[in-house]
Amino acid sequence: MRRKDYKNLWPEAEREIDNKDWRKALINWAKKINCMIEDNTYIPKYSKYTREIVKLARLKRKEEQRIAHTACQDILIGTVTSLINIGRGYKRYPKMALYYSCEHERKLFWIKGDYKEWIIQWLYWVLAGRLMTPGGLIRLFLSFSFGAAIIFSFFYIGGLEWTDVTRKDTIEWYHYFYFSGLTLTTLGYGDLHPIPSDILRCFVSIFEAIIGYLLLGLMVAGFVHFNTQPNWQHKIDLSGKIRSYEIKWDKLLTNHLT
């Protein structure tokens, strides 16, 4: 977060940045978010500001980073709970807050040395991005679809022929991807088909069509899931999270919280 962004959130931002007091910055940020939720002025971009608060913790020891990521994740979960409690769970606000909460969780895996889980989460992020939004779901669907089409295209090499027997064009590499994509979407123009005597390619084309149906079904199910309010398991809202951390960090805060 840039320095002027801090100023827009609370007047004491300049002092908090200079003192590198990330705990105080986080709690004051959470209080501002809570006020905006109550005033119905909260917007999704404020969820990402926890990234900058963690940067203050990086200036200290590694353990501070772990605590900061955990606290920011917890505060964002409280933000989602507050939004759902006031009936705004159907909007994209809680989904964006939850996305940034997952981002902190992913970085915690790296700090804790759980590199296997970090790699899985990183690949998931590369493919899906902000999965908590419809755009993220489309990105995930397109990534899997293109990936599947490319993989299946290799199985068709040397095993396709033109439906029009009078056509003498050479089947190029892109024709295999073209046929694979059409099969995956179960569209099929009929200009290409597997060689009937090649049983392997015939069964591969059937299997790919089934995969295409499954991907399309999962995408539709995903839209239904992400656009309906889930059964949120967390009960403590943002106000409760703030009180909890004020008590927990009482002796660590350098000044009285505003």
LOLUMZA-822752 format. One record per atom (N, C-alpha, C, O): y, z, x; residue in three letters. Coordinates in steps of 0.1 Angstrom, whole numbers, plus 5000, padded with zeros to 4 digits. Layout:
% LOLUMZA-822752
YZXALA;...
//
This chain:
% LOLUMZA-822752
498850005009MET;500050005000MET;501250005009MET;501350085018MET;502249925006ARG;503449915014ARG;504350045011ARG;504150105000ARG;505250075020ARG;506050195018ARG;506850185005ARG;507050294999ARG;507350075002LYS;508150064989LYS;507350094977LYS;507750144967LYS;506050054978ASP;505150084967ASP;504950234965ASP;504850284953ASP;504850304976TYR;504750454975TYR;505950504968TYR;505850594959TYR;507150454972LYS;508350504966LYS;508450484951LYS;508950564943LYS;507850364946ASN;507850344932ASN;506950434924ASN;507150454913ASN;505950484931LEU;504950574925LEU;505450724924LEU;505350784914LEU;506050764935TRP;506650904934TRP;507750914945TRP;507550864956TRP;508850984942PRO;509950994951PRO;509651054965PRO;510251024975PRO;508651144966GLU;508351214978GLU;507451124987GLU;506951184997GLU;507250994984ALA;506350914992ALA;506650915007ALA;505750925015ALA;507950895010GLU;508350875024GLU;507850995032GLU;507350975043GLU;508051115027ARG;507751235034ARG;506151245036ARG;505751285047ARG;505451215026GLU;504051225026GLU;503451125036GLU;502451155043GLU;504051005037ILE;503550905047ILE;503850955061ILE;502950945070ILE;505051005063ASP;505451045076ASP;504551165081ASP;504251175093ASP;504251255072ASN;503351365075ASN;501951335075ASN;501051415079ASN;501551215071LYS;500151165070LYS;499251265063LYS;498151295067LYS;499851315052ASP;499051415044ASP;498351335033ASP;498951325022ASP;497151285036TRP;496551195026TRP;496051275014TRP;496051215003TRP;495751405015ARG;495251485004ARG;496451494993ARG;496251484981ARG;497551524998LYS;498751544990LYS;499051414983LYS;499451404971LYS;499051304991ALA;499351174986ALA;498351134975ALA;498751074965ALA;497051164976LEU;496051134966LEU;496251204953LEU;496251144943LEU;496551334954ILE;496751414942ILE;498051374935ILE;498051364923ILE;499051354942ASN;500351304936ASN;500151164930ASN;500651134919ASN;499351084937TRP;499050954931TRP;498350964918TRP;498550904908TRP;497251054918ALA;496451074906ALA;497351134895ALA;497151094883ALA;498251214898LYS;499151274887LYS;500051164881LYS;500251164869LYS;500451074890LYS;501250954885LYS;500450874876LYS;500950824865LYS;499250844880ILE;498350764872ILE;498050824858ILE;498050764848ILE;497850954859ASN;497651034846ASN;498851024837ASN;498651004825ASN;500051034842CYS;501251024834CYS;501350874828CYS;501650864816CYS;500950774836MET;501050644831MET;500050614820MET;500250544811MET;498850674822ILE;497850664811ILE;498350724798ILE;498150664788ILE;498950844799GLU;499450904787GLU;500550834781GLU;500750834769GLU;501450764789ASP;502550684784ASP;502150544781ASP;503050464776ASP;500950504783ASN;500450374780ASN;501050264789ASN;501350154784ASN;501450304801THR;502050214811THR;501150184823THR;501650114832THR;499950234822TYR;499050214834TYR;498650064835TYR;498250004825TYR;498650004847ILE;498149874849ILE;497149874860ILE;497149954869ILE;496149774860PRO;495049774869PRO;495349784884PRO;494549844891PRO;496449724888LYS;496749714902LYS;496849854909LYS;496649864921LYS;497149954901TYR;497350084907TYR;496050144912TYR;495950234920TYR;494950084907SER;493550134911SER;493350104926SER;492650184933SER;493849994931LYS;493649954945LYS;494350044955LYS;494150034967LYS;495350114951TYR;496250194960TYR;495450304968TYR;495950344978TYR;494250334963THR;493450434970THR;493050384984THR;492750454993THR;493050254986ARG;492750194999ARG;493750245009ARG;493350275020ARG;495050245005GLU;496050275015GLU;496050425018GLU;496350475029GLU;495650505008ILE;495550655010ILE;494450685020ILE;494650775028ILE;493350605019VAL;492250625029VAL;492750595043VAL;492250655053VAL;493650495044LYS;494150455058LYS;494850575065LYS;494750585077LYS;495450665057LEU;496050785063LEU;494950875068LEU;495150935079LEU;493850885062ALA;492750965066ALA;492050905079ALA;491550985087ALA;492150775081ARG;491550715093ARG;492250755106ARG;491650755116ARG;493450795104LEU;494250845116LEU;493650975122LEU;494051015133LEU;492751035114LYS;492151165118LYS;490751135122LYS;490351025126LYS;489851235121ARG;488451215125ARG;487651145114ARG;488151125103ARG;486451105118LYS;485651025109LYS;485251105097LYS;485151045086LYS;485051235098GLU;484651315087GLU;485751305076GLU;485451315064GLU;487051295080GLU;488151285070GLU;488051155062GLU;488351155050GLU;487551045069GLN;487350925061GLN;486350935050GLN;486550885039GLN;485251005054ARG;484151025044ARG;484651105032ARG;484451075020ARG;485451215035ILE;485951295024ILE;486951215016ILE;486951225003ILE;487751135022ALA;488851065015ALA;488150955006ALA;488550944995ALA;487150885011HIS;486550785003HIS;485850844991HIS;485950794980HIS;485150964993THR;484551034982THR;485451084972THR;485251064960THR;486651134976ALA;487651184967ALA;488251074959ALA;488551084947ALA;488550964966CYS;489250844959CYS;488250794949CYS;488650754938CYS;486950784952GLN;485950734942GLN;485950834930GLN;485850784919GLN;485950954933ASP;485951054922ASP;487151054913ASP;487051064901ASP;488351034919ILE;489551024911ILE;489550894903ILE;489950894891ILE;488950784908LEU;488950664900LEU;487950674888LEU;488150614878LEU;486850744891ILE;485950774880ILE;486550854869ILE;486350834857ILE;487450954873GLY;488151024863GLY;489150944856GLY;489450964844GLY;489750844863THR;490650744856THR;489950674845THR;490450654834THR;488750624848VAL;487950544839VAL;487650634827VAL;487750594815VAL;487250764829THR;486950854818THR;488150874809THR;487950884797THR;489350894815SER;490550914807SER;490850794799SER;491250804787SER;490650674804LEU;490950554797LEU;489950534785LEU;490350494774LEU;488750564787ILE;487750554777ILE;487950664766ILE;487850634754ILE;488350784770ASN;488650894760ASN;489750864751ASN;489750904739ASN;490750784755ILE;491850754747ILE;491650614739ILE;492650564733ILE;490450564740GLY;490150434733GLY;490550314740GLY;490650204733GLY;490750314753ARG;491150194760ARG;490050144769ARG;490250064778ARG;488850184765GLY;487650134773GLY;487249994771GLY;486549934779GLY;487849934760TYR;487449794757TYR;488349694766TYR;488049574766TYR;489349744772LYS;490249664780LYS;489649654794LYS;488749724798LYS;490349574803ARG;489849554816ARG;490249664826ARG;489849674837ARG;491149754821TYR;491649864830TYR;490549944836TYR;490449964848TYR;489650004828PRO;488650084833PRO;487650004842PRO;487050064852PRO;487449884839LYS;486549794847LYS;487149774861LYS;486349774871LYS;488449754862MET;489049734875MET;489049864883MET;488749864895MET;489249984876ALA;489250104883ALA;487750134888ALA;487650184899ALA;486850094880LEU;485450114884LEU;485050024896LEU;484250064904LEU;485649904896TYR;485349814907TYR;485849874920TYR;485149874930TYR;487049934921TYR;487549994933TYR;486850124936TYR;486750154948TYR;486250184926SER;485450304929SER;484150254936SER;483750324945SER;483550144932CYS;482350094939CYS;482750054953CYS;481850054962CYS;483950004955GLU;484349964969GLU;484350084978GLU;483950074990GLU;484850204973HIS;484750324982HIS;483350364984HIS;482950404995HIS;482450344974GLU;481050374976GLU;480450294987GLU;479650344995GLU;480750164987ARG;480250074997ARG;480650115011ARG;479850105020ARG;481850155012LYS;482350195026LYS;481750325030LYS;481550355042LYS;481350415020LEU;480650535024LEU;479350515030LEU;478850585039LEU;478650405025PHE;477350375031PHE;477450345046PHE;476650385054PHE;478550275050TRP;478750245064TRP;479050365072TRP;478550385083TRP;479950455067ILE;480250575074ILE;479050665076ILE;478950725086ILE;478250665066LYS;477050755066LYS;475950695075LYS;474850755078LYS;476050565079GLY;475050495087GLY;473950435079GLY;472950395085GLY;474150425066ASP;473150355058ASP;473450205057ASP;473950155047ASP;473150135069TYR;473550005070TYR;472749905061TYR;473349805057TYR;471549935058LYS;470749855049LYS;471449845035LYS;471549735030LYS;471749965030GLU;472449965017GLU;473749905017GLU;474249835008GLU;474449915029TRP;475849855030TRP;475749705030TRP;476549645024TRP;474749645037ILE;474549505037ILE;474249455023ILE;474749345019ILE;473349525015ILE;473049485002ILE;474349484993ILE;474549384986ILE;475049594994GLN;476349604986GLN;477349494990GLN;478049444982GLN;477449465004TRP;478349365009TRP;477949225003TRP;478849154999TRP;476749195004LEU;476249064999LEU;476549054984LEU;476948944979LEU;476349164977TYR;476549174963TYR;478049144960TYR;478449074950TYR;478949204968TRP;480349184967TRP;480749034970TRP;481548984962TRP;480148974980VAL;480448844984VAL;480148744973VAL;480848654970VAL;478948764966LEU;478448684956LEU;479148704942LEU;479548614935LEU;479348834939ALA;479948864926ALA;481348904926ALA;482048884916ALA;481948954937GLY;483348994937GLY;483549104927GLY;482849204927GLY;484549084919ARG;484949184909ARG;484049164897ARG;484449114887ARG;482749214898LEU;481749184888LEU;482149254875LEU;481749214864LEU;483049354875MET;483449424863MET;484449344855MET;484949394845MET;484649224859THR;485549134851THR;484749014847THR;483748974854THR;485048934837PRO;484348814833PRO;484348714845PRO;483448644847PRO;485448704853GLY;485548614864GLY;484448654874GLY;483948564880GLY;484248774877GLY;483248814886GLY;481848784882GLY;481048744890GLY;481648794869LEU;480348754863LEU;480048604865LEU;478948564868LEU;481148524862ILE;480948374864ILE;480748344878ILE;479948254881ILE;481448414887ARG;481248394902ARG;479748424906ARG;479248344914ARG;479248524900LEU;477848564903LEU;476848454898LEU;475948414905LEU;477148404886PHE;476248304880PHE;476348174888PHE;475248114890PHE;477548134892LEU;477648014899LEU;477048024913LEU;476447924918LEU;477148134919SER;476548154932SER;475048144932SER;474448074940SER;474448214922PHE;472948204921PHE;472548064917PHE;471548014921PHE;473347994908SER;472947864904SER;473047764915SER;472047684917SER;474147764923PHE;474247674934PHE;473147704945PHE;472547614950PHE;472947834947GLY;471947874957GLY;470547824953GLY;469747774961GLY;470147844940ALA;468847804935ALA;468747644935ALA;467647594939ALA;469847574932ALA;469747434932ALA;469547374946ALA;468747284948ALA;470247444956ILE;470047394970ILE;468647424975ILE;467947334981ILE;468047544972ILE;466747584976ILE;465747484970ILE;464847434977ILE;465747464957PHE;464847384950PHE;464947234955PHE;463947164954PHE;466047194959SER;466247054963SER;465347014975SER;464946904976SER;465147114983PHE;464247094995PHE;462847064991PHE;462046984998PHE;462347114980PHE;461047094975PHE;460846954970PHE;459646904969PHE;461946884966TYR;461846754961TYR;461846634971TYR;461746524968TYR;462146674983ILE;462346574994ILE;461046494995ILE;459946544997ILE;461146364993GLY;460046264994GLY;459146264982GLY;458146204982GLY;459546334972GLY;458746344960GLY;459346294947GLY;458846324936GLY;460446224948LEU;461146164936LEU;461146014936LEU;460945954947LEU;461245954924GLU;461345814923GLU;462245774912GLU;462445864903GLU;462745654912TRP;463645614901TRP;462845584889TRP;461745524889TRP;463345614877THR;462645584864THR;462645434862THR;461745384857THR;463745374866ASP;463845224865ASP;463145164877ASP;463645174888ASP;462045104875VAL;461145054886VAL;461844934893VAL;461444904904VAL;462744874886THR;463444764893THR;464544804902THR;465144724910THR;464944934902ARG;465944984910ARG;465445004924ARG;464445074926ARG;466144944934LYS;465644944948LYS;466545034957LYS;466345034969LYS;467445114951ASP;468345194959ASP;467445304967ASP;466445354961ASP;467845334979THR;467245434986THR;467645574981THR;468845594978THR;466645664979ILE;466945794974ILE;467545884986ILE;466745914995ILE;468845914985GLU;469445984996GLU;469346134994GLU;468746184984GLU;469846215004TRP;469746355004TRP;470446424992TRP;469946514986TRP;471546364988TYR;472346424977TYR;471646394964TYR;471946464954TYR;470746294963HIS;470046274951HIS;469046384948HIS;468846424936HIS;468546454958TYR;467646564956TYR;468346684950TYR;467846754941TYR;469646704955PHE;470446814950PHE;470846784936PHE;470846864927PHE;471146654933TYR;471546604920TYR;470446634910TYR;470746684899TYR;469246594914PHE;468146614904PHE;467846764902PHE;467546804891PHE;467946844913SER;467646984912SER;468647054903SER;468347134895SER;469947014904GLY;470947074896GLY;470747034881GLY;470947124873GLY;470446914878LEU;470246874865LEU;468946944859LEU;468946974847LEU;467946964867THR;466747034862THR;467047174859THR;466547234850THR;467847234868LEU;468147384867LEU;468947404854LEU;468747504847LEU;469847314850THR;470647324838THR;469847264826THR;470447264815THR;468647224828THR;467847164818THR;468547044811THR;468247014799THR;469446974818LEU;470146864813LEU;469346734814LEU;468746684804LEU;469246684826GLY;468346574829GLY;468846444822GLY;468846424810GLY;469246344831TYR;469646214826TYR;468546114825TYR;468646004819TYR;467346144832GLY;466246054831GLY;466245944841GLY;465345864841GLY;467245944850ASP;467245834860ASP;466345864872ASP;465945774879ASP;466045994874LEU;465146034885LEU;464046124879LEU;464246194869LEU;462846124885HIS;461746214881HIS;460846234892HIS;460746144901HIS;460046334892PRO;459046354903PRO;457946254902PRO;457646204891PRO;457346214913ILE;456246124913ILE;455146184905ILE;454646294908ILE;454646114894PRO;453646174886PRO;452346224893PRO;451746324889PRO;452046154904SER;450846194911SER;451046314920SER;450046374926SER;452346354922ASP;452646464930ASP;452646594922ASP;453746624916ASP;451546664921ILE;451446774912ILE;452346884916ILE;452946954907ILE;452546914929LEU;453347024934LEU;454847004928LEU;455347094923LEU;455446884930ARG;456746864926ARG;456946874911ARG;457946924906ARG;455846824904CYS;455946834889CYS;456046984884CYS;456747014875CYS;455247064891PHE;455247214887PHE;456447284892PHE;456947374885PHE;457047234903VAL;458247294908VAL;459347264898VAL;460247354896VAL;459447144893SER;460547104883SER;460347194871SER;461447224865SER;459147214866ILE;458947304854ILE;459447444857ILE;460147504849ILE;459047494869PHE;459447634873PHE;460947644874PHE;461547744870PHE;461647544880GLU;463047544881GLU;463747544868GLU;464747614866GLU;463247464858ALA;463847464845ALA;463747604838ALA;464647644831ALA;462647674841ILE;462447814835ILE;463547904842ILE;464147984835ILE;463747894855ILE;464747974862ILE;466147944856ILE;466948034854ILE;466347824853GLY;467647784847GLY;467947854834GLY;468947904831GLY;466847854825TYR;466947924812TYR;467248074815TYR;468048134807TYR;466548134824LEU;466748274827LEU;468148304832LEU;468748404827LEU;468648224841LEU;470048244846LEU;471048234835LEU;471948314834LEU;470848134826LEU;471848124815LEU;471748234805LEU;472748284801LEU;470548284803GLY;470348394794GLY;470948524800GLY;471548604792GLY;470748544813LEU;471348664820LEU;472848654819LEU;473548764818LEU;473448544821MET;474848534820MET;475448564807MET;476448644805MET;474748514796VAL;475248554782VAL;475048704780VAL;475948764774VAL;473948754784ALA;473648904783ALA;474748984790ALA;475149084786ALA;475148924802GLY;476148994810GLY;477449004804GLY;478149104804GLY;477848894797PHE;479148884790PHE;479148984779PHE;480149054776PHE;478048994772VAL;477949084761VAL;478049234766VAL;478649314760VAL;477349254777HIS;477349394783HIS;478749434788HIS;479149544785HIS;479349344795PHE;480649384802PHE;481849384792PHE;482849434795PHE;481649324780ASN;482749324771ASN;482449414759ASN;483149414749ASN;481549504761THR;481349614751THR;481449744758THR;481149754770THR;481849844752GLN;482049974758GLN;480750034761GLN;479950064752GLN;480450064774PRO;479150124777PRO;479150274774PRO;480150344771PRO;477950334774ASN;477750474772ASN;478150544786ASN;477350554794ASN;479350584786TRP;479950644799TRP;479350784800TRP;479550864791TRP;478750814812GLN;478050944814GLN;478951054819GLN;478651164817GLN;480051014825HIS;480951114831HIS;481851174820HIS;482351114811HIS;482051304821LYS;482751384811LYS;484151434816LYS;485051454807LYS;484251454829ILE;485551514834ILE;486551404835ILE;486351304843ILE;487651414828ASP;488751314829ASP;489651334841ASP;489351414850ASP;490651254842LEU;491551254854LEU;492251394856LEU;492351434867LEU;492651444845SER;493351584846SER;492351684852SER;492751764860SER;491151684847GLY;490151774852GLY;489851754867GLY;489651854875GLY;489851624872LYS;489651594886LYS;490751644894LYS;490551704905LYS;491951634889ILE;493151674896ILE;493151824898ILE;493351874909ILE;492851904888ARG;492752044889ARG;491652094898ARG;491852184906ARG;490552024898SER;489452054907SER;489852034922SER;489552124930SER;490551924925TYR;490851904939TYR;492051994943TYR;492152034955TYR;492952024934GLU;494052124938GLU;493452254942GLU;493952324951GLU;492452304934ILE;491752434938ILE;491052414951ILE;491052504959ILE;490252304952LYS;489452284964LYS;490252274977LYS;489852324987LYS;491452204976TRP;492252184988TRP;493452274989TRP;494352244997TRP;493452374981ASP;494652464981ASP;495052514995ASP;496252504998ASP;494152555003LYS;494452605017LYS;494752495027LYS;495252515038LYS;494352365023LEU;494552255033LEU;495852185031LEU;496352115040LEU;496452195019LEU;497752125017LEU;498852195024LEU;499052315023LEU;499652115031THR;500752175039THR;501952215031THR;502552315035THR;502152155020ASN;503352195011ASN;502852214997ASN;501752164993ASN;503652274989HIS;503352284974HIS;503352144968HIS;504252064971HIS;502452114960LEU;502351984953LEU;503451974943LEU;503852074936LEU;503951854942THR;505051834932THR;504451794919THR;505251774909THR;
//
